[in-house]
Amino acid sequence: MLFLLVVALGAGRAAVAALPHASRHDAKREIEVLEEQWRTALIAGDVAALDRLMSDDFIGISMTGQVNTKMQQLDRVRNRTLVITKMDLSDVKIKLVGSVAIVTSLSQIEGMNDGLSMQGTFRYTRVYQRLPSGVWETTNFEATRVPGGRRPPPPAE
């Protein structure tokens, strides 16, 4: 009987050990979808979609160093203080840490920011948190202009 219990526990551990890889892959795919939803909503000026994607305690740091709450960020889009007309992403990396996903990307941006033309290459970090319900929300965002707007060379292999 004890032998069967040990074997059953061992089999259960093997099944659990196999699960994280599959669930991590699924979580990364969910984040990829959310990143595209974010990009599409920002270009469309879709405040309702952005509202659904952001946590209530969202903090964003713009490329100019401006710190915005969720309401401030939504107001900037609603009032067209921030208008993105083009956003091409590359070099997207997703790191999962427990119920948190950290996304970094290189982004080619065109649009208007506070009435001024804005274009260039930016590196950004976006942080998502998975709620107990399984829903992911963006809790933090930060953007940095890449000097000269050049894309970095591909990593050496």
Wavefront OBJ file of the C-alpha trace (Angstrom):
o trace
v 0.000 0.000 0.000
v 2.788 2.414 0.902
v 4.541 1.508 -2.369
v 1.386 2.396 -4.355
v 1.107 5.713 -2.528
v 4.736 6.585 -3.324
v 4.263 5.607 -6.988
v 1.022 7.630 -7.193
v 2.708 10.671 -5.657
v 5.623 10.320 -8.062
v 3.276 10.128 -11.057
v 1.391 13.175 -9.786
v 4.644 15.110 -9.553
v 5.559 14.177 -13.104
v 2.191 15.421 -14.363
v 2.537 18.678 -12.439
v 6.102 19.145 -13.684
v 4.888 18.794 -17.276
v 2.101 21.340 -16.801
v 4.136 24.520 -16.280
v 5.742 24.383 -19.739
v 2.368 24.084 -21.461
v 0.727 26.702 -19.239
v 3.726 29.036 -19.664
v 3.376 28.703 -23.437
v -0.355 29.462 -23.156
v 0.330 32.459 -20.901
v 2.895 33.843 -23.353
v 0.399 33.435 -26.185
v -2.252 35.289 -24.122
v 0.197 38.156 -23.561
v 1.028 38.287 -27.289
v -2.697 38.656 -28.002
v -3.031 41.390 -25.349
v -0.051 43.256 -26.794
v -1.760 43.285 -30.205
v -5.033 44.420 -28.586
v -3.122 47.236 -26.849
v -1.450 48.296 -30.130
v -4.732 48.198 -32.066
v -6.644 50.105 -29.355
v -3.985 52.803 -29.104
v -3.895 53.384 -32.880
v -7.721 53.437 -33.023
v -8.009 55.714 -29.973
v -10.285 53.061 -28.437
v -10.569 54.293 -24.846
v -12.997 51.507 -23.827
v -10.564 48.795 -24.955
v -7.633 50.491 -23.205
v -9.759 50.805 -20.056
v -10.348 47.029 -20.085
v -6.640 46.312 -20.585
v -5.396 48.507 -17.704
v -5.567 47.806 -13.992
v -7.185 50.475 -11.834
v -3.775 51.158 -10.231
v -1.972 51.453 -13.600
v 1.066 53.726 -13.695
v 2.589 54.741 -17.013
v 5.810 56.633 -17.622
v 5.868 58.240 -21.045
v 8.870 58.778 -23.288
v 9.018 62.348 -21.934
v 9.135 61.136 -18.327
v 5.527 62.102 -17.595
v 3.897 59.830 -14.999
v 0.227 59.016 -15.678
v -2.425 57.130 -13.766
v -4.980 55.046 -15.616
v -7.468 57.928 -15.732
v -4.826 60.387 -16.910
v -3.695 58.025 -19.671
v -7.261 57.373 -20.804
v -7.959 61.129 -20.800
v -4.870 61.736 -22.977
v -6.238 59.294 -25.560
v -9.863 60.492 -25.215
v -8.868 64.174 -25.603
v -6.427 63.307 -28.411
v -3.500 64.755 -26.479
v -1.810 61.469 -27.383
v -2.466 60.187 -30.904
v -0.603 57.179 -32.282
v -0.958 56.679 -36.037
v 1.695 53.997 -36.479
v 3.180 51.483 -34.067
v 5.324 48.695 -35.492
v 6.679 46.270 -32.920
v 9.779 44.113 -33.110
v 12.167 42.348 -30.744
v 9.250 41.432 -28.439
v 10.325 39.459 -25.373
v 7.978 38.088 -22.705
v 9.257 36.987 -19.298
v 6.877 35.200 -16.927
v 7.448 35.426 -13.175
v 4.619 33.779 -11.253
v 1.450 35.754 -11.993
v 3.394 38.589 -13.634
v 4.421 38.991 -17.275
v 7.120 41.486 -18.226
v 7.143 42.504 -21.882
v 9.909 44.421 -23.610
v 9.800 45.532 -27.215
v 11.267 47.832 -29.794
v 8.619 50.070 -31.341
v 8.599 52.354 -34.375
v 6.116 55.112 -33.484
v 4.453 57.934 -35.392
v 1.842 60.310 -34.025
v 1.292 63.410 -31.916
v 2.115 63.988 -28.259
v 0.915 67.188 -26.563
v 0.411 68.816 -29.977
v 3.917 67.995 -31.209
v 4.824 65.569 -33.959
v 6.278 62.393 -32.540
v 8.165 59.762 -34.438
v 11.057 57.504 -33.720
v 12.195 54.276 -32.226
v 11.333 53.494 -28.631
v 12.094 50.639 -26.269
v 9.287 49.904 -23.861
v 8.501 47.737 -20.877
v 4.934 46.759 -20.049
v 4.032 44.741 -16.940
v 0.929 42.554 -16.771
v -0.511 40.905 -13.663
v -2.776 37.879 -13.789
v -5.725 38.253 -11.434
v -7.145 35.273 -9.498
v -9.936 35.188 -12.114
v -7.288 34.436 -14.769
v -7.638 37.840 -16.477
v -4.420 39.726 -17.294
v -4.246 43.501 -16.670
v -1.508 46.000 -17.481
v -0.178 47.513 -14.270
v 2.850 49.437 -15.507
v 4.307 50.910 -18.685
v 7.531 52.772 -19.421
v 8.921 54.026 -22.741
v 12.425 55.217 -23.601
v 13.513 56.822 -26.863
v 16.287 54.926 -28.634
v 18.951 57.537 -29.494
v 19.186 58.144 -33.229
v 16.195 55.909 -33.855
v 18.415 53.135 -35.147
v 17.524 49.544 -34.604
v 20.173 47.685 -32.618
v 22.114 45.027 -34.504
v 20.874 41.453 -34.132
v 22.501 39.521 -31.276
v 25.610 37.524 -32.167
v 24.996 33.826 -32.393
l 1 2 3 4 5 6 7 8 9 10 11 12 13 14 15 16 17 18 19 20 21 22 23 24 25 26 27 28 29 30 31 32 33 34 35 36 37 38 39 40 41 42 43 44 45 46 47 48 49 50 51 52 53 54 55 56 57 58 59 60 61 62 63 64 65 66 67 68 69 70 71 72 73 74 75 76 77 78 79 80 81 82 83 84 85 86 87 88 89 90 91 92 93 94 95 96 97 98 99 100 101 102 103 104 105 106 107 108 109 110 111 112 113 114 115 116 117 118 119 120 121 122 123 124 125 126 127 128 129 130 131 132 133 134 135 136 137 138 139 140 141 142 143 144 145 146 147 148 149 150 151 152 153 154 155 156 157
